Amino acid sequence: MKRAAQLRISEKIEGQDRILSFHGSADILSMPSVQALLSRYSREEIRLLLVDLSETEFINSPVWAVITLYARKQRDQSRVAIIGMSERIKGSFEMMGLQKELLTFPDIETARRELLQ
């Protein structure tokens, strides 16, 4: 069985907005990297955080938990949304009931239009 590519995270900073793009597999080994970024963001004034999963092969529940916890803690200060989710990832996302916690959009432009109007 082919092992999924290790997660790479690219960060785009646009004023008070952040776009995190996950590339590869977001498994338990990648959780500390995700936690470190979100911990740093919790100390910054961020208006919008978009997590782009369009290049993500897999994301496990501990990584979802870290993202969801950040969104809950920052609810009054910033908006958090998931963009570019594949059907495969969307299935597990919905199975865990995360659509009640996190907004999703097909792309960056749609997310910005809906969240910043």
C-alpha positions in Angstrom: 0.0 0.0 0.0 1.3 3.4 -1.0 1.9 5.7 2.0 0.3 9.2 1.7 2.7 12.1 1.4 3.7 13.8 4.6 1.8 17.1 5.3 3.3 20.4 4.0 1.7 23.6 5.1 2.0 26.8 3.2 0.9 30.1 4.7 -0.2 33.2 2.9 -0.6 36.4 4.9 -2.7 39.1 3.5 -3.1 41.9 6.1 -5.4 40.4 8.8 -6.3 37.4 6.7 -4.5 34.0 6.7 -4.7 31.2 4.2 -3.2 27.9 5.2 -2.9 25.4 2.4 -2.4 21.7 3.4 -0.6 19.5 0.9 -0.4 15.8 1.5 -1.8 13.9 4.5 -2.8 15.6 7.7 -2.4 12.7 10.1 -1.4 12.6 13.8 2.2 13.3 13.0 1.3 16.6 11.5 -0.8 17.7 14.5 2.0 19.6 16.3 2.7 21.7 13.2 -1.0 22.6 12.9 -1.2 23.4 16.6 1.9 25.6 16.6 0.5 27.7 13.7 -2.9 28.1 15.3 -1.4 28.9 18.7 0.6 31.7 17.0 -2.6 32.9 15.3 -4.5 33.1 18.6 -2.0 35.8 19.7 -2.5 37.8 16.5 -5.4 39.9 15.3 -6.8 37.8 12.5 -10.0 38.7 10.8 -10.2 35.6 8.6 -8.6 32.2 8.5 -9.1 30.0 5.5 -7.9 26.4 5.6 -7.4 25.2 2.0 -7.7 21.4 1.7 -7.7 21.2 -2.1 -4.3 19.5 -2.1 -5.0 17.3 1.0 -5.2 13.6 0.6 -6.3 12.7 4.1 -7.1 14.5 7.4 -7.7 12.6 10.6 -9.9 13.5 13.6 -7.2 14.9 15.9 -6.2 17.5 13.3 -9.9 18.3 12.8 -10.2 18.7 16.6 -7.3 21.2 16.6 -8.9 23.3 13.9 -12.4 23.2 15.5 -11.0 24.1 18.9 -9.3 27.1 17.4 -12.5 28.2 15.6 -14.5 27.9 18.8 -12.0 30.0 20.8 -11.7 32.7 18.2 -15.4 32.9 17.3 -15.8 36.4 18.6 -12.6 37.7 17.0 -12.2 36.0 13.6 -13.9 33.9 11.0 -12.6 30.4 10.2 -13.6 28.4 7.1 -12.5 25.3 5.2 -12.2 25.6 1.5 -11.6 23.2 -1.4 -12.6 20.0 0.4 -12.7 16.9 -1.7 -15.7 14.6 -1.6 -13.7 12.0 0.2 -12.7 14.4 3.0 -16.1 15.9 3.0 -17.6 12.5 3.9 -15.6 12.1 7.1 -16.1 15.8 7.9 -19.9 15.3 7.8 -19.8 12.0 9.5 -18.1 13.7 12.5 -20.8 16.5 12.4 -18.2 19.2 11.8 -20.5 21.1 9.4 -22.2 22.4 12.6 -18.8 23.8 13.8 -17.0 24.9 10.6 -18.1 26.8 7.5 -17.1 25.3 4.2 -16.8 26.9 0.7 -15.6 25.7 -2.6 -12.9 28.3 -3.1 -11.2 31.4 -1.6 -13.2 33.9 -3.6 -16.5 32.5 -2.5 -15.4 32.3 1.2 -14.3 35.9 1.1 -17.4 37.2 -0.6 -19.7 35.4 1.9 -17.7 36.0 5.1 -16.5 39.6 4.6 -19.7 41.3 3.2 
